[in-house]
Amino acid sequence: MGSTESASLAITLNGEPYRLDGETRLVALIAKLGMRPARIAVELNREIVPKSQYETTTVKAGDVLEIINFVGGG
Amino acid sequence: MSGTRALPHRKTMLQDTPFKLAGRTFKSRLIVGTGKYRDFAETRKAVEESGAEMVTVAVRRVNITDRAKENLLDYLDPKRYQILPNTAGCYTAEEAIRTCRLAREVGVGDMVKLEVIGDEKTLFPDVAATIEAAKVLVKEGFKVLPYITDDPVACLKLQEIGCVAVMPLAAPIGSGLGIRNPYNIAIIVEQARVPVIVDAGVGTASDAAEAMELGCDGVLMNTAIAGAKDPIAMARAMRLGIEAGRLAYLSGRIEKKLYATASSPITGIVR
């Protein structure tokens, strides 16, 4: 395996397999996905991640991430 | 007008007590859902026309592949509207609690519309699970507005737990059947120390008016507006229906009588 591939890691994002280039700070992943922190909430391995911790939280191999927002509903 | 006509215990529309919910005051007694609209622009237009100041939203996974990134909150400013996230689609207390925790983390307040569905076909609530979830959520500081059957006992229990309102259904969600059991709604209103909001089942403006005439504090609806042929016009009709019903309630309607009472003088008739 090349170095790039070995650095890449698998997580589960909103129920689907998702690959990251390596351990990634949550704030960077959110930016990469084009999301705005003010519009979302994040759960990492079933624990809520407060917005104040997006900077300091690192997403690692095998992590299960849920990112939600509000949609139309009654 | 003679003073003898005044009813000191009643208030006219102009003197109506404001609609207070969880420490906030609202001018409108209509709460509208944001589902089933063609697009966000239509949603916003209908909400504006309805006069509602509180809107329900659903909590769902972000669509990772959608690059448009338009968000409902871009169309309904949380500074202008009280956002009321729901737990639609949750079938257990655990799921509903998890959804509420996520919803609060978005950062638009701690009010939640709690719904724990018990049956897929009727979408009737699971009363036991709703009560169980409400207990946990109230302890965690949520302002809980539970969707519940038109059951006076369940409503009392939810009130005792510390819910900020009770929201009995008029009829199944999206059914448009109107108030199927006005007598239960009347009992719920009589017992309540928290606002009573009829949630679900309203079909048209007269249904909304009826809920208000029964003394409810508000009505929550989605499909009746969004599913109408002209949702914007129906939003206005609902606004007027709510106002008419509230005013009629405050005015004190006449009693129902089996026989006629003449409206014109019975003396001086030309014979």
Boltz contact constraints between the chains, C-beta under 6 A:
constraints:
  - contact:
      token1: [A, 14]
      token2: [B, 61]
      max_distance: 6.0
  - contact:
      token1: [A, 34]
      token2: [B, 69]
      max_distance: 6.0
  - contact:
      token1: [A, 39]
      token2: [B, 71]
      max_distance: 6.0
  - contact:
      token1: [A, 39]
      token2: [B, 73]
      max_distance: 6.0
  - contact:
      token1: [A, 41]
      token2: [B, 102]
      max_distance: 6.0
  - contact:
      token1: [A, 41]
      token2: [B, 105]
      max_distance: 6.0
  - contact:
      token1: [A, 41]
      token2: [B, 106]
      max_distance: 6.0
  - contact:
      token1: [A, 48]
      token2: [B, 101]
      max_distance: 6.0
  - contact:
      token1: [A, 48]
      token2: [B, 105]
      max_distance: 6.0
  - contact:
      token1: [A, 67]
      token2: [B, 62]
      max_distance: 6.0
  - contact:
      token1: [A, 68]
      token2: [B, 59]
      max_distance: 6.0
  - contact:
      token1: [A, 68]
      token2: [B, 61]
      max_distance: 6.0
  - contact:
      token1: [A, 68]
      token2: [B, 102]
      max_distance: 6.0
  - contact:
      token1: [A, 69]
      token2: [B, 62]
      max_distance: 6.0
  - contact:
      token1: [A, 70]
      token2: [B, 57]
      max_distance: 6.0
  - contact:
      token1: [A, 70]
      token2: [B, 72]
      max_distance: 6.0
  - contact:
      token1: [A, 71]
      token2: [B, 58]
      max_distance: 6.0
  - contact:
      token1: [A, 71]
      token2: [B, 60]
      max_distance: 6.0
  - contact:
      token1: [A, 72]
      token2: [B, 34]
      max_distance: 6.0
  - contact:
      token1: [A, 72]
      token2: [B, 35]
      max_distance: 6.0
  - contact:
      token1: [A, 73]
      token2: [B, 35]
      max_distance: 6.0
  - contact:
      token1: [A, 73]
      token2: [B, 57]
      max_distance: 6.0
  - contact:
      token1: [A, 73]
      token2: [B, 58]
      max_distance: 6.0
  - contact:
      token1: [A, 73]
      token2: [B, 86]
      max_distance: 6.0
  - contact:
      token1: [A, 73]
      token2: [B, 88]
      max_distance: 6.0
  - contact:
      token1: [A, 74]
      token2: [B, 33]
      max_distance: 6.0
  - contact:
      token1: [A, 74]
      token2: [B, 35]
      max_distance: 6.0
  - contact:
      token1: [A, 74]
      token2: [B, 56]
      max_distance: 6.0
  - contact:
      token1: [A, 74]
      token2: [B, 222]
      max_distance: 6.0
